[in-house]
Amino acid sequence: MAKSAKTAIKTKDQKAAAEAKNWTKVVRTVRSPKTGSYTFKESIVHKDKVKDFLKS
């Protein structure tokens, strides 16, 4: 199943597939001020703005 999806992306729209490689999923841990436990914030960010996302 993965092979067919992979080839479908390549054959249908190569430009969109190439553009999708510029995005990355970033997972950041955030400590709750109330309980002190950690939670995770997930976001999909452009690869050029990853450092800015992690700073904030």
N, CA, C and O atoms as CSV, one atom per row, in Angstrom:
chain,resi,resn,atom,element,x,y,z
A,1,MET,N,N,0.824,-1.190,0.000
A,1,MET,CA,C,0.000,0.000,0.000
A,1,MET,C,C,0.870,1.256,0.000
A,1,MET,O,O,0.550,2.232,-0.679
A,2,ALA,N,N,1.936,1.237,0.737
A,2,ALA,CA,C,2.807,2.403,0.799
A,2,ALA,C,C,3.463,2.671,-0.547
A,2,ALA,O,O,3.671,3.823,-0.927
A,3,LYS,N,N,3.787,1.608,-1.262
A,3,LYS,CA,C,4.417,1.793,-2.560
A,3,LYS,C,C,3.487,2.499,-3.532
A,3,LYS,O,O,3.912,3.389,-4.269
A,4,SER,N,N,2.211,2.103,-3.536
A,4,SER,CA,C,1.281,2.724,-4.478
A,4,SER,C,C,1.055,4.192,-4.143
A,4,SER,O,O,0.934,5.022,-5.043
A,5,ALA,N,N,0.996,4.517,-2.852
A,5,ALA,CA,C,0.831,5.913,-2.470
A,5,ALA,C,C,2.071,6.717,-2.840
A,5,ALA,O,O,1.981,7.861,-3.285
A,6,LYS,N,N,3.216,6.101,-2.647
A,6,LYS,CA,C,4.472,6.779,-2.961
A,6,LYS,C,C,4.585,7.061,-4.458
A,6,LYS,O,O,4.994,8.151,-4.855
A,7,THR,N,N,4.228,6.097,-5.275
A,7,THR,CA,C,4.316,6.299,-6.717
A,7,THR,C,C,3.232,7.240,-7.205
A,7,THR,O,O,3.432,7.951,-8.191
A,8,ALA,N,N,2.087,7.261,-6.535
A,8,ALA,CA,C,1.021,8.176,-6.942
A,8,ALA,C,C,1.455,9.620,-6.752
A,8,ALA,O,O,1.136,10.485,-7.568
A,9,ILE,N,N,2.179,9.876,-5.677
A,9,ILE,CA,C,2.665,11.236,-5.442
A,9,ILE,C,C,3.663,11.629,-6.527
A,9,ILE,O,O,3.632,12.758,-7.016
A,10,LYS,N,N,4.530,10.724,-6.900
A,10,LYS,CA,C,5.548,11.036,-7.898
A,10,LYS,C,C,4.938,11.255,-9.276
A,10,LYS,O,O,5.380,12.139,-10.010
A,11,THR,N,N,3.950,10.482,-9.632
A,11,THR,CA,C,3.429,10.567,-10.983
A,11,THR,C,C,2.387,11.666,-11.146
A,11,THR,O,O,2.288,12.267,-12.216
A,12,LYS,N,N,1.607,11.938,-10.102
A,12,LYS,CA,C,0.531,12.923,-10.256
A,12,LYS,C,C,1.046,14.359,-10.266
A,12,LYS,O,O,0.814,15.107,-11.215
A,13,ASP,N,N,1.741,14.728,-9.207
A,13,ASP,CA,C,2.154,16.118,-9.107
A,13,ASP,C,C,3.537,16.206,-8.452
A,13,ASP,O,O,3.656,16.275,-7.229
A,14,GLN,N,N,4.552,16.202,-9.274
A,14,GLN,CA,C,5.918,16.213,-8.755
A,14,GLN,C,C,6.252,17.539,-8.091
A,14,GLN,O,O,7.027,17.578,-7.135
A,15,LYS,N,N,5.682,18.609,-8.583
A,15,LYS,CA,C,5.955,19.925,-8.003
A,15,LYS,C,C,5.413,20.008,-6.581
A,15,LYS,O,O,6.081,20.541,-5.695
A,16,ALA,N,N,4.217,19.492,-6.354
A,16,ALA,CA,C,3.629,19.500,-5.015
A,16,ALA,C,C,4.413,18.593,-4.075
A,16,ALA,O,O,4.584,18.922,-2.901
A,17,ALA,N,N,4.886,17.467,-4.569
A,17,ALA,CA,C,5.680,16.559,-3.748
A,17,ALA,C,C,7.009,17.210,-3.358
A,17,ALA,O,O,7.471,17.045,-2.230
A,18,ALA,N,N,7.614,17.935,-4.272
A,18,ALA,CA,C,8.866,18.617,-3.971
A,18,ALA,C,C,8.644,19.737,-2.963
A,18,ALA,O,O,9.492,19.970,-2.101
A,19,GLU,N,N,7.526,20.426,-3.060
A,19,GLU,CA,C,7.207,21.497,-2.124
A,19,GLU,C,C,6.923,20.941,-0.729
A,19,GLU,O,O,7.228,21.592,0.270
A,20,ALA,N,N,6.351,19.765,-0.654
A,20,ALA,CA,C,6.030,19.156,0.638
A,20,ALA,C,C,7.289,18.820,1.424
A,20,ALA,O,O,7.245,18.744,2.652
A,21,LYS,N,N,8.392,18.620,0.749
A,21,LYS,CA,C,9.641,18.311,1.437
A,21,LYS,C,C,10.209,19.524,2.170
A,21,LYS,O,O,11.135,19.379,2.968
A,22,ASN,N,N,9.679,20.701,1.919
A,22,ASN,CA,C,10.149,21.910,2.588
A,22,ASN,C,C,9.493,22.099,3.949
A,22,ASN,O,O,9.856,23.030,4.668
A,23,TRP,N,N,8.558,21.266,4.324
A,23,TRP,CA,C,7.846,21.371,5.589
A,23,TRP,C,C,8.292,20.243,6.510
A,23,TRP,O,O,8.600,19.142,6.053
A,24,THR,N,N,8.324,20.523,7.804
A,24,THR,CA,C,8.735,19.520,8.774
A,24,THR,C,C,7.843,19.586,10.009
A,24,THR,O,O,7.305,20.641,10.345
A,25,LYS,N,N,7.698,18.464,10.669
A,25,LYS,CA,C,6.901,18.401,11.893
A,25,LYS,C,C,7.832,18.646,13.065
A,25,LYS,O,O,8.861,17.983,13.197
A,26,VAL,N,N,7.470,19.603,13.921
A,26,VAL,CA,C,8.285,19.967,15.068
A,26,VAL,C,C,7.494,19.641,16.331
A,26,VAL,O,O,6.329,20.015,16.464
A,27,VAL,N,N,8.142,18.942,17.250
A,27,VAL,CA,C,7.522,18.609,18.528
A,27,VAL,C,C,8.322,19.307,19.612
A,27,VAL,O,O,9.534,19.124,19.722
A,28,ARG,N,N,7.630,20.109,20.413
A,28,ARG,CA,C,8.293,20.879,21.463
A,28,ARG,C,C,7.662,20.525,22.802
A,28,ARG,O,O,6.440,20.416,22.901
A,29,THR,N,N,8.486,20.345,23.836
A,29,THR,CA,C,7.953,20.082,25.163
A,29,THR,C,C,7.706,21.409,25.864
A,29,THR,O,O,8.519,22.331,25.793
A,30,VAL,N,N,6.575,21.485,26.537
A,30,VAL,CA,C,6.199,22.696,27.257
A,30,VAL,C,C,5.825,22.273,28.675
A,30,VAL,O,O,5.035,21.349,28.865
A,31,ARG,N,N,6.384,22.940,29.648
A,31,ARG,CA,C,6.087,22.619,31.042
A,31,ARG,C,C,4.899,23.439,31.524
A,31,ARG,O,O,4.860,24.657,31.354
A,32,SER,N,N,3.948,22.769,32.117
A,32,SER,CA,C,2.755,23.424,32.633
A,32,SER,C,C,3.092,24.164,33.928
A,32,SER,O,O,3.640,23.555,34.847
A,33,PRO,N,N,2.781,25.459,34.026
A,33,PRO,CA,C,3.097,26.193,35.253
A,33,PRO,C,C,2.218,25.756,36.433
A,33,PRO,O,O,2.604,25.909,37.591
A,34,LYS,N,N,1.065,25.227,36.135
A,34,LYS,CA,C,0.130,24.821,37.183
A,34,LYS,C,C,0.533,23.509,37.849
A,34,LYS,O,O,0.632,23.435,39.074
A,35,THR,N,N,0.764,22.476,37.043
A,35,THR,CA,C,1.041,21.150,37.587
A,35,THR,C,C,2.513,20.771,37.538
A,35,THR,O,O,2.946,19.886,38.276
A,36,GLY,N,N,3.276,21.414,36.698
A,36,GLY,CA,C,4.689,21.084,36.564
A,36,GLY,C,C,4.953,19.922,35.622
A,36,GLY,O,O,6.104,19.532,35.426
A,37,SER,N,N,3.900,19.366,35.038
A,37,SER,CA,C,4.085,18.251,34.109
A,37,SER,C,C,4.382,18.791,32.715
A,37,SER,O,O,4.122,19.954,32.408
A,38,TYR,N,N,4.925,17.926,31.897
A,38,TYR,CA,C,5.272,18.310,30.540
A,38,TYR,C,C,4.167,17.915,29.575
A,38,TYR,O,O,3.547,16.861,29.719
A,39,THR,N,N,3.930,18.765,28.596
A,39,THR,CA,C,3.031,18.452,27.494
A,39,THR,C,C,3.803,18.676,26.206
A,39,THR,O,O,4.863,19.303,26.199
A,40,PHE,N,N,3.268,18.164,25.139
A,40,PHE,CA,C,3.940,18.278,23.855
A,40,PHE,C,C,3.105,19.117,22.900
A,40,PHE,O,O,1.902,18.899,22.756
A,41,LYS,N,N,3.743,20.066,22.257
A,41,LYS,CA,C,3.104,20.891,21.237
A,41,LYS,C,C,3.671,20.473,19.892
A,41,LYS,O,O,4.879,20.539,19.664
A,42,GLU,N,N,2.786,20.043,19.006
A,42,GLU,CA,C,3.205,19.623,17.674
A,42,GLU,C,C,2.741,20.648,16.655
A,42,GLU,O,O,1.638,21.185,16.749
A,43,SER,N,N,3.589,20.906,15.694
A,43,SER,CA,C,3.245,21.845,14.650
A,43,SER,C,C,4.015,21.496,13.385
A,43,SER,O,O,5.115,20.947,13.442
A,44,ILE,N,N,3.425,21.818,12.256
A,44,ILE,CA,C,4.104,21.642,10.979
A,44,ILE,C,C,4.563,23.020,10.520
A,44,ILE,O,O,3.764,23.934,10.314
A,45,VAL,N,N,5.885,23.136,10.368
A,45,VAL,CA,C,6.512,24.435,10.133
A,45,VAL,C,C,7.395,24.330,8.898
A,45,VAL,O,O,7.943,23.267,8.607
A,46,HIS,N,N,7.531,25.426,8.180
A,46,HIS,CA,C,8.444,25.474,7.044
A,46,HIS,C,C,9.862,25.299,7.573
A,46,HIS,O,O,10.194,25.790,8.652
A,47,LYS,N,N,10.694,24.600,6.812
A,47,LYS,CA,C,12.033,24.245,7.304
A,47,LYS,C,C,12.913,25.459,7.601
A,47,LYS,O,O,13.861,25.353,8.380
A,48,ASP,N,N,12.619,26.589,7.005
A,48,ASP,CA,C,13.414,27.784,7.266
A,48,ASP,C,C,13.036,28.459,8.581
A,48,ASP,O,O,13.798,29.284,9.085
A,49,LYS,N,N,11.884,28.127,9.144
A,49,LYS,CA,C,11.390,28.808,10.346
A,49,LYS,C,C,11.379,27.905,11.576
A,49,LYS,O,O,10.728,28.230,12.569
A,50,VAL,N,N,12.082,26.790,11.528
A,50,VAL,CA,C,12.100,25.863,12.657
A,50,VAL,C,C,12.753,26.483,13.871
A,50,VAL,O,O,12.225,26.365,14.977
A,51,LYS,N,N,13.886,27.141,13.696
A,51,LYS,CA,C,14.592,27.744,14.834
A,51,LYS,C,C,13.769,28.839,15.487
A,51,LYS,O,O,13.781,28.977,16.710
A,52,ASP,N,N,13.051,29.622,14.683
A,52,ASP,CA,C,12.193,30.668,15.244
A,52,ASP,C,C,11.055,30.065,16.046
A,52,ASP,O,O,10.665,30.606,17.080
A,53,PHE,N,N,10.519,28.940,15.572
A,53,PHE,CA,C,9.436,28.277,16.299
A,53,PHE,C,C,9.925,27.746,17.645
A,53,PHE,O,O,9.222,27.844,18.651
A,54,LEU,N,N,11.127,27.189,17.656
A,54,LEU,CA,C,11.646,26.627,18.907
A,54,LEU,C,C,12.057,27.715,19.897
A,54,LEU,O,O,12.046,27.474,21.104
A,55,LYS,N,N,12.415,28.891,19.424
A,55,LYS,CA,C,12.772,29.987,20.317
A,55,LYS,C,C,11.558,30.536,21.057
A,55,LYS,O,O,11.661,30.916,22.223
A,56,SER,N,N,10.425,30.578,20.395
A,56,SER,CA,C,9.242,31.170,21.017
A,56,SER,C,C,8.558,30.223,21.970
A,56,SER,O,O,7.545,30.579,22.573
